[in-house]
């Protein structure tokens, strides 16, 4: 164990930080929370519709728990009500189980390391050789790809602290290598914080990732940091700025690294897919289709048409299809989204994070067209493939809640899912 004097130390499962000024009613629906914040802001439903440019009918159905909100709806509602998306979703979901506490406990230690990122080198203990740290970093990478949040969280504080020390204490090529590794660790920490619902920490980790990437002298590491940064614009509903950032990142990567290597193709394709996501959240169907088409063209360059992972990002025909379905849901092309979700067969080689996310989006599509049985199956598939990702995903939780409400006689399968998520079913 690395005995760094500044950072995390051991993670205690008893440490809890308060993350919201409002009580976190874990069993309260997103629609109910939107209604509460709307009332606090002094809006009637009609006034809220006028100020947000959301449809009155959609607002009513979401607040009554009859319809799943899209990500775009949530971002717009949060911006209009001057709250965070997490305040509307009720994140972080800490739950009542010991497994929940284990998943969230490392957040305190990660915050400690993040605060100490620029403290003087003489305050730090000499880290292990980078070759030794690399093995632990690779293991953490596998945990992230499999959405094993608890194991990832336990590994990250020590990795972040040790690699931060290496960046401060090493010189030349070794410093650049350490910076590249640190940027990778920050990326994984950002993913964990975002997925668990700690948006403020995710933003800090975004900044630290770009700081480390800037010292790496690696264009692909820089491109990954820009891909991550665009997520902040996406969450804030600043789609235009996010799209400009991504286009600039593509141009910069092409200029500095060319377009021939498989890693560059993966990064370029992933940037395109994130552009498609932002465009769909902005309800720009033409731009969404353009970015998906360009991503498909890049995917044709991949040998054997098999998705591959480079710099943490997955790219290939299957992930293009996954993003296409999610985009159709956001664009409210529910019939097309459900049709494509029914037809898609994902390769088992696709990382669990991507497969789990697809099943959640498929459930959203099936609920939108009223196919509750397929929605239930999709959510069960998501739980099987990536249980922690599914348990802490606001759309998965809301989909289970909606299923429980829509079934006149709630079956055991729905009750089991709801109980697993800590939701009460009448």
SEBALO-7198 format. One record per residue (C-alpha): chain; residue number from 0; residue in one letter; x, y, z. Coordinates in steps of 0.2 Angstrom, whole numbers, plus 5000, padded with zeros to 4 digits. Last residue first. Layout:
# SEBALO-7198
  kette   nr  rest    xx    yy    zz
      A  NUM     a     X     Y     Z
...
This chain:
# SEBALO-7198
  kette   nr  rest    xx    yy    zz
      A  425     x  4760  4997  4983
      A  424     x  4778  4995  4978
      A  423     x  4792  5003  4988
      A  422     x  4809  5007  4979
      A  421     x  4826  5001  4986
      A  420     x  4833  4997  4969
      A  419     x  4833  4978  4973
      A  418     x  4815  4980  4979
      A  417     x  4809  4988  4963
      A  416     x  4817  4975  4952
      A  415     x  4810  4961  4963
      A  414     x  4793  4969  4963
      A  413     x  4793  4971  4944
      A  412     x  4797  4952  4942
      A  411     x  4784  4947  4955
      A  410     x  4770  4955  4945
      A  409     x  4762  4972  4949
      A  408     x  4743  4970  4945
      A  407     x  4737  4985  4936
      A  406     x  4755  4987  4929
      A  405     x  4758  5005  4925
      A  404     x  4764  5011  4942
      A  403     x  4776  4997  4944
      A  402     x  4782  5000  4926
      A  401     x  4784  5018  4930
      A  400     x  4795  5015  4945
      A  399     x  4806  5003  4936
      A  398     x  4808  5016  4922
      A  397     x  4812  5029  4935
      A  396     x  4826  5018  4942
      A  395     x  4833  5014  4925
      A  394     x  4833  5032  4920
      A  393     x  4841  5038  4936
      A  392     x  4856  5025  4934
      A  391     x  4862  5020  4951
      A  390     x  4855  5002  4951
      A  389     x  4859  5000  4933
      A  388     x  4877  5004  4933
      A  387     x  4879  4993  4949
      A  386     x  4871  4978  4940
      A  385     x  4880  4979  4924
      A  384     x  4875  4964  4913
      A  383     x  4862  4956  4924
      A  382     x  4854  4972  4929
      A  381     x  4853  4978  4911
      A  380     x  4845  4962  4905
      A  379     x  4832  4964  4919
      A  378     x  4829  4981  4913
      A  377     x  4827  4976  4895
      A  376     x  4815  4962  4900
      A  375     x  4804  4974  4909
      A  374     x  4804  4986  4894
      A  373     x  4800  4971  4883
      A  372     x  4785  4967  4894
      A  371     x  4780  4985  4895
      A  370     x  4778  4989  4877
      A  369     x  4769  5005  4878
      A  368     x  4778  5014  4864
      A  367     x  4788  5026  4876
      A  366     x  4790  5011  4888
      A  365     x  4799  5001  4874
      A  364     x  4811  5016  4870
      A  363     x  4815  5019  4888
      A  362     x  4819  5000  4891
      A  361     x  4830  5001  4875
      A  360     x  4839  5015  4883
      A  359     x  4842  5005  4899
      A  358     x  4847  4990  4888
      A  357     x  4860  5001  4879
      A  356     x  4868  5007  4895
      A  355     x  4871  4990  4901
      A  354     x  4878  4984  4885
      A  353     x  4890  5000  4884
      A  352     x  4896  4998  4902
      A  351     x  4897  4979  4900
      A  350     x  4910  4981  4887
      A  349     x  4906  4975  4869
      A  348     x  4914  4958  4867
      A  347     x  4897  4949  4869
      A  346     x  4891  4957  4852
      A  345     x  4875  4966  4853
      A  344     x  4860  4960  4844
      A  343     x  4850  4975  4838
      A  342     x  4833  4971  4830
      A  341     x  4822  4975  4845
      A  340     x  4831  4991  4849
      A  339     x  4830  4997  4831
      A  338     x  4811  4995  4831
      A  337     x  4809  5003  4849
      A  336     x  4819  5018  4843
      A  335     x  4810  5020  4827
      A  334     x  4793  5019  4836
      A  333     x  4799  5031  4849
      A  332     x  4806  5045  4838
      A  331     x  4806  5057  4852
      A  330     x  4822  5065  4847
      A  329     x  4829  5059  4864
      A  328     x  4824  5041  4861
      A  327     x  4830  5042  4843
      A  326     x  4847  5047  4850
      A  325     x  4848  5033  4862
      A  324     x  4845  5021  4848
      A  323     x  4858  5029  4837
      A  322     x  4871  5028  4851
      A  321     x  4869  5010  4853
      A  320     x  4870  5007  4834
      A  319     x  4886  5017  4834
      A  318     x  4892  5006  4848
      A  317     x  4889  4991  4838
      A  316     x  4898  4997  4822
      A  315     x  4914  5002  4831
      A  314     x  4920  5012  4845
      A  313     x  4923  5010  4864
      A  312     x  4933  5023  4874
      A  311     x  4944  5020  4888
      A  310     x  4960  5026  4879
      A  309     x  4956  5013  4865
      A  308     x  4942  5000  4866
      A  307     x  4937  4990  4851
      A  306     x  4921  4986  4842
      A  305     x  4923  4973  4828
      A  304     x  4920  4977  4810
      A  303     x  4933  4964  4806
      A  302     x  4946  4979  4804
      A  301     x  4939  4996  4809
      A  300     x  4939  5008  4794
      A  299     x  4920  5006  4792
      A  298     x  4918  5013  4810
      A  297     x  4924  5030  4803
      A  296     x  4910  5030  4790
      A  295     x  4897  5025  4804
      A  294     x  4903  5040  4814
      A  293     x  4901  5052  4800
      A  292     x  4883  5045  4798
      A  291     x  4879  5047  4816
      A  290     x  4886  5065  4816
      A  289     x  4875  5069  4801
      A  288     x  4860  5061  4808
      A  287     x  4861  5071  4824
      A  286     x  4864  5087  4815
      A  285     x  4848  5084  4805
      A  284     x  4838  5079  4820
      A  283     x  4842  5094  4831
      A  282     x  4832  5091  4847
      A  281     x  4846  5099  4857
      A  280     x  4848  5082  4867
      A  279     x  4849  5074  4849
      A  278     x  4863  5086  4845
      A  277     x  4872  5082  4861
      A  276     x  4872  5064  4858
      A  275     x  4877  5065  4840
      A  274     x  4892  5075  4845
      A  273     x  4896  5062  4858
      A  272     x  4896  5049  4844
      A  271     x  4907  5060  4833
      A  270     x  4920  5062  4848
      A  269     x  4919  5043  4849
      A  268     x  4923  5041  4831
      A  267     x  4938  5052  4832
      A  266     x  4944  5044  4847
      A  265     x  4942  5026  4840
      A  264     x  4950  5032  4823
      A  263     x  4965  5039  4832
      A  262     x  4967  5023  4842
      A  261     x  4966  5012  4826
      A  260     x  4980  5023  4818
      A  259     x  4977  5032  4801
      A  258     x  4969  5048  4805
      A  257     x  4984  5060  4808
      A  256     x  4990  5063  4826
      A  255     x  4992  5082  4828
      A  254     x  4981  5089  4814
      A  253     x  4968  5075  4816
      A  252     x  4968  5077  4835
      A  251     x  4966  5096  4834
      A  250     x  4952  5095  4821
      A  249     x  4942  5082  4831
      A  248     x  4945  5092  4847
      A  247     x  4938  5108  4839
      A  246     x  4923  5099  4833
      A  245     x  4920  5093  4851
      A  244     x  4922  5110  4858
      A  243     x  4910  5117  4846
      A  242     x  4897  5104  4850
      A  241     x  4899  5107  4868
      A  240     x  4897  5126  4866
      A  239     x  4881  5123  4856
      A  238     x  4874  5110  4868
      A  237     x  4875  5121  4884
      A  236     x  4861  5110  4892
      A  235     x  4871  5110  4908
      A  234     x  4873  5091  4908
      A  233     x  4879  5092  4889
      A  232     x  4891  5106  4893
      A  231     x  4899  5095  4907
      A  230     x  4899  5080  4896
      A  229     x  4910  5090  4883
      A  228     x  4924  5090  4896
      A  227     x  4925  5071  4895
      A  226     x  4928  5071  4876
      A  225     x  4940  5085  4879
      A  224     x  4950  5075  4891
      A  223     x  4950  5060  4879
      A  222     x  4957  5072  4865
      A  221     x  4971  5077  4877
      A  220     x  4975  5059  4880
      A  219     x  4975  5056  4861
      A  218     x  4986  5071  4858
      A  217     x  5000  5064  4870
      A  216     x  5012  5077  4877
      A  215     x  5007  5071  4894
      A  214     x  5007  5088  4903
      A  213     x  4991  5095  4896
      A  212     x  4983  5078  4900
      A  211     x  4986  5080  4918
      A  210     x  4978  5097  4919
      A  209     x  4964  5091  4907
      A  208     x  4960  5077  4919
      A  207     x  4961  5089  4934
      A  206     x  4948  5100  4927
      A  205     x  4936  5085  4923
      A  204     x  4940  5079  4941
      A  203     x  4933  5095  4948
      A  202     x  4917  5094  4937
      A  201     x  4914  5076  4942
      A  200     x  4916  5082  4960
      A  199     x  4902  5094  4958
      A  198     x  4891  5082  4949
      A  197     x  4892  5068  4963
      A  196     x  4878  5057  4956
      A  195     x  4886  5040  4957
      A  194     x  4888  5039  4938
      A  193     x  4896  5056  4938
      A  192     x  4908  5052  4952
      A  191     x  4913  5035  4945
      A  190     x  4916  5042  4927
      A  189     x  4926  5056  4934
      A  188     x  4937  5044  4944
      A  187     x  4940  5034  4928
      A  186     x  4945  5050  4919
      A  185     x  4956  5055  4933
      A  184     x  4965  5039  4933
      A  183     x  4968  5040  4914
      A  182     x  4974  5058  4916
      A  181     x  4986  5051  4930
      A  180     x  4993  5038  4918
      A  179     x  4996  5051  4904
      A  178     x  5004  5063  4917
      A  177     x  5015  5048  4923
      A  176     x  5021  5045  4906
      A  175     x  5025  5064  4903
      A  174     x  5035  5064  4920
      A  173     x  5044  5049  4914
      A  172     x  5049  5057  4898
      A  171     x  5056  5072  4906
      A  170     x  5056  5074  4925
      A  169     x  5048  5065  4940
      A  168     x  5043  5072  4957
      A  167     x  5027  5082  4954
      A  166     x  5020  5070  4941
      A  165     x  5025  5055  4952
      A  164     x  5016  5062  4967
      A  163     x  5000  5064  4957
      A  162     x  5002  5046  4951
      A  161     x  5003  5040  4969
      A  160     x  4988  5051  4975
      A  159     x  4977  5046  4961
      A  158     x  4981  5028  4962
      A  157     x  4979  5027  4980
      A  156     x  4962  5036  4979
      A  155     x  4956  5025  4964
      A  154     x  4957  5007  4969
      A  153     x  4943  5007  4982
      A  152     x  4932  5017  4970
      A  151     x  4935  5004  4956
      A  150     x  4930  4990  4967
      A  149     x  4914  4998  4972
      A  148     x  4910  5004  4955
      A  147     x  4911  4987  4946
      A  146     x  4904  4995  4929
      A  145     x  4913  4981  4919
      A  144     x  4924  4994  4909
      A  143     x  4927  5003  4926
      A  142     x  4934  4987  4934
      A  141     x  4945  4983  4919
      A  140     x  4952  5000  4920
      A  139     x  4956  4998  4939
      A  138     x  4966  4983  4935
      A  137     x  4975  4992  4921
      A  136     x  4980  5006  4934
      A  135     x  4985  4993  4947
      A  134     x  4997  4985  4934
      A  133     x  5003  5002  4928
      A  132     x  5008  5007  4946
      A  131     x  5022  4994  4945
      A  130     x  5029  5000  4929
      A  129     x  5028  5018  4935
      A  128     x  5041  5014  4949
      A  127     x  5033  5016  4966
      A  126     x  5030  5034  4973
      A  125     x  5042  5044  4983
      A  124     x  5032  5052  4997
      A  123     x  5025  5069  4995
      A  122     x  5026  5086  5005
      A  121     x  5043  5090  4996
      A  120     x  5033  5090  4979
      A  119     x  5023  5105  4985
      A  118     x  5003  5104  4985
      A  117     x  4995  5105  4968
      A  116     x  4983  5090  4968
      A  115     x  4979  5091  4987
      A  114     x  4961  5095  4985
      A  113     x  4958  5081  4972
      A  112     x  4966  5069  4984
      A  111     x  4954  5073  4998
      A  110     x  4939  5072  4987
      A  109     x  4944  5055  4981
      A  108     x  4945  5050  4999
      A  107     x  4927  5056  5003
      A  106     x  4921  5048  4987
      A  105     x  4928  5031  4993
      A  104     x  4912  5028  5004
      A  103     x  4899  5028  4990
      A  102     x  4900  5010  4983
      A  101     x  4903  5003  5000
      A  100     x  4888  5013  5007
      A   99     x  4877  5006  4993
      A   98     x  4883  4988  4997
      A   97     x  4879  4990  5015
      A   96     x  4861  4993  5010
      A   95     x  4850  5008  5015
      A   94     x  4851  5018  4999
      A   93     x  4864  5031  4994
      A   92     x  4856  5036  4978
      A   91     x  4866  5052  4974
      A   90     x  4855  5058  4966
      A   89     x  4837  5063  4969
      A   88     x  4834  5065  4950
      A   87     x  4828  5083  4951
      A   86     x  4842  5088  4963
      A   85     x  4854  5078  4952
      A   84     x  4849  5089  4937
      A   83     x  4855  5104  4946
      A   82     x  4844  5118  4951
      A   81     x  4839  5135  4943
      A   80     x  4821  5130  4939
      A   79     x  4823  5134  4921
      A   78     x  4840  5125  4920
      A   77     x  4834  5110  4929
      A   76     x  4819  5108  4918
      A   75     x  4829  5110  4902
      A   74     x  4842  5097  4908
      A   73     x  4828  5085  4913
      A   72     x  4819  5087  4897
      A   71     x  4835  5084  4887
      A   70     x  4838  5068  4897
      A   69     x  4821  5062  4892
      A   68     x  4807  5062  4905
      A   67     x  4799  5045  4907
      A   66     x  4780  5046  4906
      A   65     x  4765  5043  4918
      A   64     x  4773  5049  4934
      A   63     x  4761  5062  4937
      A   62     x  4775  5075  4935
      A   61     x  4780  5068  4919
      A   60     x  4763  5067  4912
      A   59     x  4759  5085  4916
      A   58     x  4776  5092  4910
      A   57     x  4773  5082  4893
      A   56     x  4756  5090  4891
      A   55     x  4762  5107  4895
      A   54     x  4776  5106  4881
      A   53     x  4793  5112  4886
      A   52     x  4798  5129  4881
      A   51     x  4805  5132  4899
      A   50     x  4797  5148  4903
      A   49     x  4780  5145  4894
      A   48     x  4779  5127  4901
      A   47     x  4783  5133  4919
      A   46     x  4770  5146  4917
      A   45     x  4757  5132  4912
      A   44     x  4762  5121  4926
      A   43     x  4761  5135  4938
      A   42     x  4777  5142  4943
      A   41     x  4782  5149  4960
      A   40     x  4799  5143  4961
      A   39     x  4795  5132  4976
      A   38     x  4781  5125  4966
      A   37     x  4792  5121  4952
      A   36     x  4804  5113  4964
      A   35     x  4791  5102  4971
      A   34     x  4783  5097  4954
      A   33     x  4801  5092  4948
      A   32     x  4803  5082  4963
      A   31     x  4787  5073  4960
      A   30     x  4791  5070  4942
      A   29     x  4808  5062  4947
      A   28     x  4799  5050  4958
      A   27     x  4802  5050  4977
      A   26     x  4808  5034  4985
      A   25     x  4826  5041  4988
      A   24     x  4819  5056  4997
      A   23     x  4835  5066  4998
      A   22     x  4832  5080  5010
      A   21     x  4837  5096  5002
      A   20     x  4854  5105  5004
      A   19     x  4862  5092  4995
      A   18     x  4879  5082  4996
      A   17     x  4880  5078  5014
      A   16     x  4896  5068  5016
      A   15     x  4897  5051  5024
      A   14     x  4911  5041  5031
      A   13     x  4906  5025  5039
      A   12     x  4913  5014  5025
      A   11     x  4930  5020  5030
      A   10     x  4943  5022  5015
      A    9     x  4960  5020  5021
      A    8     x  4972  5035  5019
      A    7     x  4966  5047  5006
      A    6     x  4979  5060  5003
      A    5     x  4994  5070  5010
      A    4     x  5006  5058  5018
      A    3     x  5006  5045  5004
      A    2     x  5009  5027  5012
      A    1     x  5006  5017  4995
      A    0     x  5000  5000  5000
